[in-house]
Each structure stands twice: as C-alpha cells, then as structure tokens.
Amino acid sequence: MNSSFFACDRATHLKIVAIALIASMVVIAVGIHARTSDAPGSFAANTKASGMTVKAGKPAIYSTRNDTAVR
C-alpha cells in the first residue's frame, strides 16, 4: 500500500472504498438496533410528574430605555 493517496494504485483505492462501505454498514446497523425498550414496564413509559404544577403569571416588561420595551 502506498503512503500517498494521490500516487496509490487501483487496489488501494478499492480497499479504501471497501472499508468505508463496511464502516457505514456497521453504523447503520447499530443505528437501527439502538432503540429503547418497547416493553410496557419500561421506566420512560411509567414516569409521571408529581407535585405542584406551576403556571405562568402575567407577562413582565423589562426595559433599559424608556422608548423600547423588551419582553
């Protein structure tokens, strides 16, 4: 294998393309199989908010100048 990318032969280019193809297939396979559990007893499905609910109050106007209002 040649050390220069521009001076290498056809077989070296083929090896580079083959390795890139295999690596992309591995990334795609991991992405397809990496998902959360669909079981009904999973933690994310049973998480519920508890405690007091906080609601937004009246909008406040903050300004550094008298002529421009920044909300």
C-alpha positions in Angstrom: 0.0 0.0 0.0 1.4 3.4 -0.9 1.6 6.2 1.6 0.4 8.9 -0.7 -3.3 9.0 -1.5 -2.7 10.5 -5.0 0.1 8.1 -6.0 -1.6 4.9 -4.9 -2.8 2.3 -7.3 -6.3 1.0 -8.1 -6.2 -1.8 -5.5 -5.5 0.7 -2.7 -8.5 2.9 -3.7 -10.7 -0.2 -3.8 -9.5 -1.1 -0.3 -10.4 2.4 1.0 -13.8 2.3 -0.6 -14.5 -1.2 0.8 -13.5 -0.2 4.3 -15.7 2.9 4.1 -18.6 0.8 2.9 -18.2 -1.7 5.7 -17.9 1.0 8.3 -21.0 2.8 7.1 -23.0 -0.5 7.1 -21.9 -1.1 10.8 -23.0 2.4 11.7 -26.4 1.9 10.0 -26.8 -1.5 11.7 -26.0 0.0 15.2 -28.4 2.9 14.5 -31.3 0.5 13.5 -30.8 -1.7 16.6 -30.2 1.0 19.1 -33.6 1.9 20.5 -35.3 2.0 23.8 -37.3 -0.9 25.1 -40.9 -1.1 23.9 -42.0 -3.2 26.9 -45.0 -1.8 28.8 -43.0 -1.9 32.1 -40.2 0.4 30.9 -39.1 3.3 33.0 -39.8 6.0 30.5 -43.4 4.9 29.9 -44.2 4.9 33.6 -42.7 8.2 34.5 -45.3 10.7 35.8 -45.0 14.2 37.2 -45.8 14.6 40.8 -46.1 17.6 42.9 -47.4 21.1 42.4 -48.0 22.5 38.9 -46.6 26.0 38.3 -48.5 28.2 35.9 -47.2 31.3 34.1 -48.2 34.6 35.5 -48.7 38.0 33.9 -46.1 38.9 31.3 -43.4 41.3 32.7 -41.8 44.1 30.7 -38.1 44.7 31.3 -36.5 47.8 29.7 -33.2 49.6 29.9 -34.5 52.6 27.9 -37.8 54.5 28.2 -38.7 54.2 24.5 -38.1 50.5 23.8 -39.9 47.7 25.6 -38.2 44.3 25.7 -40.4 41.4 26.7 
